């Protein structure tokens, strides 16, 4: 766990990561808040808050009496939201800084491609 971020948000993010990786496919059952709490040794209310965030966002759906399940279209919603966040947090500032330095988008794309090629050869 990351001490700098609320635990309930970390739980929600981990569930999203499991959905993205395929470990939790759509329509699959998600561990209960009590299971999360026992595994992570946290208060069940904290686990419930993390799961609740995903229910509110349409990522998980509650089926009365049987538990929480990954909602249809959850993976696509997560990907879309994270792409938007990536653009806002990384791409927009990168483009702004590049513009300050007189680097046009084509030059920036070349720099990114060249950097990636360097990474692949060092592996």
N, C-alpha and C positions, 0 to 999 in steps of 0.2 A: 504494500500500500504506500501511496505517495502522501506524506504528511502535509504537503502544501495544498492539497485539494480535498474537498469534502468526500468522505467515504461513499456516500450514496451516489455521487456522480461517478466515482470510479467503478462502482458496481454496475451502473447503467452502461458505462463505456465498455466494460468487459463483456457484458451480454451482447452489446452491439458488435464488438470484435468477433465474438463467437458466431454471430449470425453472418457476418461478412466472410469469415473463414470457411463457413459451411458446417462447423461443429454443431450449430443449432439451425437446422433447415426450417423453412416455413412450415407451419402446422405442427412443429415438434413441441413437446412439453418442456417448459423451463423449470429448473429447480425452484422449490418453494422458498418463501422468505425465511422460513425456519431452517431449511437446508443451507441456504446462503449464510445465515447467522451462525449456525453451528460450524460450518466449514471455515469461515473467516474469523470466528470468535468475536462477533460483534452483536450489538443489540438487534433483535428482530425488527424493531421499528425502523432502524437505519436501513436494513436490507429492504424493507417494505417501501421505504421512500424512494430508493433507487429503482425498484421495479415499477413503482407508481409513475415515475417520470416517463418510463417507456410506454406504459399504458396510456398516459395522457398524450403522448406523441404518436400513438397508433402503431407502435412497434410490437407491442405485446397485447394480447387480448385475454380477458378473464373469462373463464368458463366456470360458471357457478358449480361448486361442488367437486370439480375435478382439477382445477389449477389454472396456471398461466401457460399460454401457448404463443408461439411466434405467429404474428398476424400475416395474412396474405399481403404480399407487396412490401413487407418490412425491409428486406434487403435493398430493394430499389430506393425506398425512402431514405435509408441510412446513407447510401452512396450519394444520392442527390444532395442531402444536407451537408455531408462532409466535403463534397466537391465545392459547394458554395462557400463553406467555411475556409477551405484551402485557398480558394481564389481571393477571398477577402483578407485572410491573414498572411498569405505568402506571395501570391502573384501580384496583387495590386501594389504592395510596397516595393516589390522587386522592380516592377515596371516604372514606378515613380523614381526610384533611385537610379535606374538605368537612364531615364530621361535626363536627370540632373547631370549625369556623366557623359551625355551625348551618345549613348548607346541606343541604336534603333532596335525595334523588335526582331528584325532579321539577324542582326549581330548578336543579340541576346540568345536567340534560338541556336545559333552556331556555337556560342559559348557553352550552352547547356549540353548540346550534342557532343561537343569535344570533351567536356567534363565526364559525361557518361561513358564514352569510349575509354577514357583513362581508367575509370572505375572497373570496367569489365576486364581490361587487360591485367589489372593488379590482383584479380581474384584467383 
